[in-house]
Amino acid sequence: MKVVLLAGGFGSRISEESIFRPKPMIEIGGMPILWHIMKTYASYGHTEFIICAGYKQEYIKMWFANYFLQTSDVTFDYTKGTNEITIHQIHAEPWKVTVVDTGLNTMTGGRIKRIQPYIGNETFLMTYGDGVCDVDINALIEFHRSHGKKATLTAVKLKQDKGVLNIGGDNAVKSFREKNISDGAPINAGYMVFEPEVFDLIDGDDTVLEREPLERLVQQGELMSFVHEGFWQCMDNIREKEMLEKLWKSGNAPWKKW
């Protein structure tokens, strides 16, 4: 099953890093967060990727173009007046990666619409290029197949970061307790499964996936949620990047399934 990764946005909320490279190429532990996401999918046997690039898309293409050499031991021999290259150790992943320039200002739905020729009439996986998760991908797929609907998204609850107040009608605080994960509303964490019919719900480049297409699926009763109670974290800002970096350096990164 092919995996579609949205990696074309400007990443304006983490501009300290994204001014130099696309947000999905910002590194955690010396490797782009996009690589971490791909490693997660690959650990479940899904190794064919379609990357929806846009902002600084040439950076993504060059990174993958050089990935084979960067991860291998190489001898460059110029003694004969030519450049002979010998690969000694190959550490590159056994992946098939298609990087598609889906436009600079294209919205999320429009980017997915543009890669339709690379998907064809197949069920496909899709997620955002800036969030890591320890969701069981194959369990997600099994759930999707069990209900027979057009789309499934992974839903997570984010823990509140403030104390919870019970306030009475007279504005008096009746009780106070520490936050609990159950206080958070479920959010769309990405890690979706789509049937190809979803392409028909996307009008063009200006379509935002999270608006018209998903809203139409809701109205049709064709969108289901796979509730994930484990780890999920996006990388929207420097604080979140540093948190992910700290988890990786600790040796206990929850999303490391390989």
N, C-alpha and C positions, 0 to 999 in steps of 0.2 A: 504494500500500500504506500503510495507516494505521500511525502510530507511537505506541505507548503508552509514557508516561513515568511512572515511579514517583516521586512527589514528596510523599508524605504523612507521612513519618516525623518524629520529634522532633528529630533531629540533635543528640543529647545530647553527642556527643564534640566538638562544635564550638559549645558552648553560649554562648561569648563573642559569637557572631554570631547563632545560631539563637534566642536568647531574644527577638530583635526580629522575625525573619522566618523563613520556612521555609528549611531548608538549601539547597534548589535555587535559591533566590532570592538567595543570597549572591553578591556581585558579583566578577567578574574583569574588570579593565579597564573598570569602569563599567557592565557589563551582567551580569545573573544568569548563573550557570553553566548554568542550564537553557536560556537563550537560546543559549549557545555550542553546546550539544548539539543543539538544534533547527537551528541554522545548518549543522551538519555534515550532518544528515540531508537538509536542504533542498538542499545542494550536490549531492546525488545525485538530486534530483527528488522527494523524499518530503516533502510539505508539509502533510499532514493529521495533526494531532496530537491525542491524547487524554491529558490530564494527570490522573493519579490523585492528587488532593489530599486532605489530611487536616488535619494540624496547621497552624493559621493559614491555612486554605485561602482565606479572604477576601482575604488579601494577594496571592495569585496572581491571583485574579479581578480585583482592582482594578488590578493592574499591567497586565494585558492589556486591560482596559477603557480605560486611559489611554494605551496604547502608541501608538495612531494619532496622538494629539495630541502626545505627547512626542517623536515622531520626525519631526514635520512643522513647517513654518513656518506660523504661524497669526496672523491679525488678529482681535482682539475689538473690535467697534465698538458702543459704547454711546451714540453721539451722538443716536440717534433714540429713546432711551428704551427700547430693546430690546437684547438681546444677539445681535448678528449675528456669526456666525463664518465667516471665509473661510480656506480651506486653500490655501496657495500652493505649497508643495512637499511631496510625499508620499514619505516614506522608509520607511514601514512595510513589513514583509515580506508577500509574497502567500501568507499562511498561513491555514489553517482550524484554529482551536484550540478544543477542547472541554475545559473544566475541570470535573471531576466530583468532588464531595465524597464520597470513599469511606470516610469515617468517621475518627474521631480515633484509635482504638486498633486498627484493622483491620491484620492482618498482610499481608505482600507478596502472597501468593496470593489472599487475600480481596479485596484492592484490584483485582486483575486480574479476578477473578470478577465484581465489581460493574460493570465497564465492558463486559461481554459484549454488552449490547443495542446498544452503539455500534459494535461490531465485526461482529456477525452471523456469517455462515458464510464468513469470509475469512481467508486467511493474514495475519498481522500482525507488525510489528516491535515490540520492547520493549527498554527499557533503564532503568537507574537514573538518577535526576536529579542525580547528584553526581560523575560521572566523565566525563572527556573522552578522546577517542581519535582516532587517524588511520586507523582501519580502513576499508577499501574496502567501503562498504555494499552496493554492487551485486554485488561479488564474493562477499560473504557470502550474499546472496540466491541467486545462481547456484549456489553450493555447496549451499545448503539444497535447492534444487529438484533438484539432481543425485542426491541420495541418497534422496529420497522418504520420509524419516522425519518424525516429528511435530514435532521441535524441534531447533534448532541454537543453541549458545551460542558466544560468542567467548572463546577461551582465550589468556591471555598468561602469560609467565613474568616474575616480578619479580626484579630483580637483588638478590642478597644484599647487606646493608650491613656485613657483618663479614668478616674474614679466614677462610679455610677451613683447618681442621686435619685432618690424617690421624693418628689416635691409635691406637697399637698396644694389644695386650692387656695390656701392663704399664703402661698409661697414659702411656707415653712418646710425645712428639710426633714422628712419623716424617717429617712434611713440613708446610710452611706455604706457602700461596699466597694472593694477593689473590682477592677474590670474582669470580665470573663469572656472567653471566645464566643460563647453563646449570645453575647450582647451585639455582636456584629451582624449586619445584614449580609446574605450571600452575594458574592460578586462573580462576574465572569472572569475566570482565570485564563481563558484561552483553552489550549489543548482540546480542540474541537474535532468532531468527525462530521463530514458533510457528504451527502449524496450529490451527484452531479446536477440534479434538478435545482440546486441552490444557485447555479449560474444564471438561471432564468429570472431570478429575483433581483439581479443587479443590472441597473440601467446603463451605467457608464462610469467614466473616470470620477465624476463628482459624487458618486454614491458612497456613503459611509456605511460600512458593514453593520455596525452596531445600531444603526437607525432603521432605515426602511427594510432591508432584507431580513434582519432578525425580528423586527416588529411584525412583518408579514408572516413569518414562520410561526410566531406566537399566535397571531389571529387565526391561522390555519390549523393550529394544534399540532404543528410539526416540529417543535423545538423541545427537546428534553434536556434535563440537567443530570450530570453524573456528579454526585456529591463526594468531594474529596476532603477528608479530615486530616490529611497530613500536611507536609510542608509546601508552601508556595511563596515566592517573593519576586516582585518585579524590581527593576533597577531604574527608577525614575530620576534619582538625584544622587549627589555625591555621598550623602549619608548612607543610602541604601547600597551603593557600590562598596563602600568601606565595610559595611556589615557583611556582605557576601564574601568579600576578600578575607575578612577575619574568620568566617566559617570555613572557607577553603583552606586557609593556613592551619586551622586547628586539626585538620585531618578528619573532620566529622561533618563535611558538607552533606546535608540531607539529600540533595538531588543527585549525588554521585552514585549512580546505580551500576557502574561498570567497574 
